[in-house]
Structure formats: structure tokens, C-alpha cells
Amino acid sequence: MSDEDETLPGEIIVHLDVWLARRKIRSKELADRIGVSEQALSMIKTGKIKGVRFSTLIALCDALDCQPGDLFEFRRKQ
């Protein structure tokens, strides 16, 4: 965790694995569908990114037939 992360009021939890399982889609297939590398998709899944482009988010929601709020959750620090 970086110093910047420690000053944030919470964290973003990524539920991409849940949606992959619900839709019975493998990461490789989803990466191909939305036009990103498997490595990039893995980094999104693990939350090891600083941001997601809206075009990528739109592609994810279209491919998984879900809403942005289904994929990401804000959790306030205790």
C-alpha cells in the first residue's frame, strides 16, 4: 500500500470474478471480447490499477450485461 492509499477514506472492491462466474466466461474470453490483454484484465480483477477508462468499463458492462455498480463497491475504512 502506498502513502497515497493510506490517506484515502476507503477502498474499491472489485467483483469481476463474481460476474465472470455468473456468466460462465473465462478471463481470456472476456479480455478478447472487450479488447484488452489478459494481464490488463487481471490487474482490474485484483484492483491493482489506479483507474479504468470509461470505454473499458462500458465494454465490461456490455459483455457481462451488468451495471458499473455491480462490478465495483466502495468500502469505507473502519
C-alpha positions as YAML, in Angstrom:
chain: A
units: angstrom
residues:
- id: 1
  name: MET
  ca: [0.00, 0.00, 0.00]
- id: 2
  name: SER
  ca: [1.40, 3.39, -0.96]
- id: 3
  name: ASP
  ca: [1.38, 6.53, 1.18]
- id: 4
  name: GLU
  ca: [-1.34, 7.88, -1.13]
- id: 5
  name: ASP
  ca: [-3.54, 4.83, -0.40]
- id: 6
  name: GLU
  ca: [-3.22, 5.38, 3.34]
- id: 7
  name: THR
  ca: [-4.76, 8.86, 3.05]
- id: 8
  name: LEU
  ca: [-7.82, 7.64, 1.15]
- id: 9
  name: PRO
  ca: [-11.10, 7.27, 3.10]
- id: 10
  name: GLY
  ca: [-11.72, 3.75, 1.81]
- id: 11
  name: GLU
  ca: [-11.12, 1.27, -0.95]
- id: 12
  name: ILE
  ca: [-12.76, -0.02, -4.10]
- id: 13
  name: ILE
  ca: [-13.67, -3.71, -4.05]
- id: 14
  name: VAL
  ca: [-13.80, -5.37, -7.48]
- id: 15
  name: HIS
  ca: [-16.45, -8.04, -8.09]
- id: 16
  name: LEU
  ca: [-15.35, -9.02, -11.58]
- id: 17
  name: ASP
  ca: [-14.67, -12.66, -10.59]
- id: 18
  name: VAL
  ca: [-18.27, -12.96, -9.38]
- id: 19
  name: TRP
  ca: [-19.61, -11.75, -12.72]
- id: 20
  name: LEU
  ca: [-17.27, -13.98, -14.71]
- id: 21
  name: ALA
  ca: [-18.62, -16.95, -12.75]
- id: 22
  name: ARG
  ca: [-22.25, -15.84, -13.14]
- id: 23
  name: ARG
  ca: [-21.85, -15.51, -16.88]
- id: 24
  name: LYS
  ca: [-19.67, -18.64, -17.15]
- id: 25
  name: ILE
  ca: [-17.00, -16.70, -19.04]
- id: 26
  name: ARG
  ca: [-13.25, -17.23, -18.70]
- id: 27
  name: SER
  ca: [-10.95, -14.26, -18.25]
- id: 28
  name: LYS
  ca: [-9.28, -14.88, -21.61]
- id: 29
  name: GLU
  ca: [-12.63, -14.83, -23.42]
- id: 30
  name: LEU
  ca: [-13.69, -11.61, -21.68]
- id: 31
  name: ALA
  ca: [-10.35, -9.96, -22.41]
- id: 32
  name: ASP
  ca: [-10.76, -10.84, -26.09]
- id: 33
  name: ARG
  ca: [-14.36, -9.56, -26.13]
- id: 34
  name: ILE
  ca: [-13.50, -6.19, -24.62]
- id: 35
  name: GLY
  ca: [-10.20, -5.70, -26.41]
- id: 36
  name: VAL
  ca: [-7.73, -5.72, -23.52]
- id: 37
  name: SER
  ca: [-4.87, -8.03, -22.67]
- id: 38
  name: GLU
  ca: [-5.34, -10.83, -20.16]
- id: 39
  name: GLN
  ca: [-2.76, -9.08, -18.00]
- id: 40
  name: ALA
  ca: [-4.73, -5.82, -18.04]
- id: 41
  name: LEU
  ca: [-7.93, -7.67, -17.14]
- id: 42
  name: SER
  ca: [-6.11, -9.46, -14.33]
- id: 43
  name: MET
  ca: [-4.95, -6.14, -12.93]
- id: 44
  name: ILE
  ca: [-8.53, -4.84, -12.99]
- id: 45
  name: LYS
  ca: [-9.77, -8.03, -11.26]
- id: 46
  name: THR
  ca: [-7.20, -7.70, -8.48]
- id: 47
  name: GLY
  ca: [-7.68, -3.95, -8.05]
- id: 48
  name: LYS
  ca: [-4.01, -3.25, -8.84]
- id: 49
  name: ILE
  ca: [-4.83, -0.29, -11.05]
- id: 50
  name: LYS
  ca: [-5.26, 3.42, -10.47]
- id: 51
  name: GLY
  ca: [-8.19, 3.81, -12.83]
- id: 52
  name: VAL
  ca: [-10.39, 2.30, -15.52]
- id: 53
  name: ARG
  ca: [-11.21, 4.06, -18.78]
- id: 54
  name: PHE
  ca: [-14.90, 4.62, -19.36]
- id: 55
  name: SER
  ca: [-14.56, 2.82, -22.71]
- id: 56
  name: THR
  ca: [-13.25, -0.27, -20.86]
- id: 57
  name: LEU
  ca: [-15.99, -0.02, -18.24]
- id: 58
  name: ILE
  ca: [-18.64, 0.26, -20.97]
- id: 59
  name: ALA
  ca: [-17.17, -2.80, -22.73]
- id: 60
  name: LEU
  ca: [-17.14, -4.77, -19.45]
- id: 61
  name: CYS
  ca: [-20.76, -3.88, -18.68]
- id: 62
  name: ASP
  ca: [-21.84, -4.72, -22.23]
- id: 63
  name: ALA
  ca: [-20.03, -8.08, -22.27]
- id: 64
  name: LEU
  ca: [-21.26, -9.09, -18.81]
- id: 65
  name: ASP
  ca: [-24.74, -7.48, -19.11]
- id: 66
  name: CYS
  ca: [-24.33, -5.63, -15.83]
- id: 67
  name: GLN
  ca: [-24.04, -2.13, -14.37]
- id: 68
  name: PRO
  ca: [-20.83, -0.40, -13.17]
- id: 69
  name: GLY
  ca: [-22.06, -0.65, -9.58]
- id: 70
  name: ASP
  ca: [-22.31, -4.42, -9.97]
- id: 71
  name: LEU
  ca: [-18.58, -4.61, -10.66]
- id: 72
  name: PHE
  ca: [-17.24, -2.11, -8.11]
- id: 73
  name: GLU
  ca: [-18.07, -1.37, -4.49]
- id: 74
  name: PHE
  ca: [-16.77, 1.45, -2.27]
- id: 75
  name: ARG
  ca: [-15.89, 0.31, 1.24]
- id: 76
  name: ARG
  ca: [-15.13, 2.99, 3.82]
- id: 77
  name: LYS
  ca: [-12.21, 2.43, 6.20]
- id: 78
  name: GLN
  ca: [-13.20, 1.36, 9.70]
...
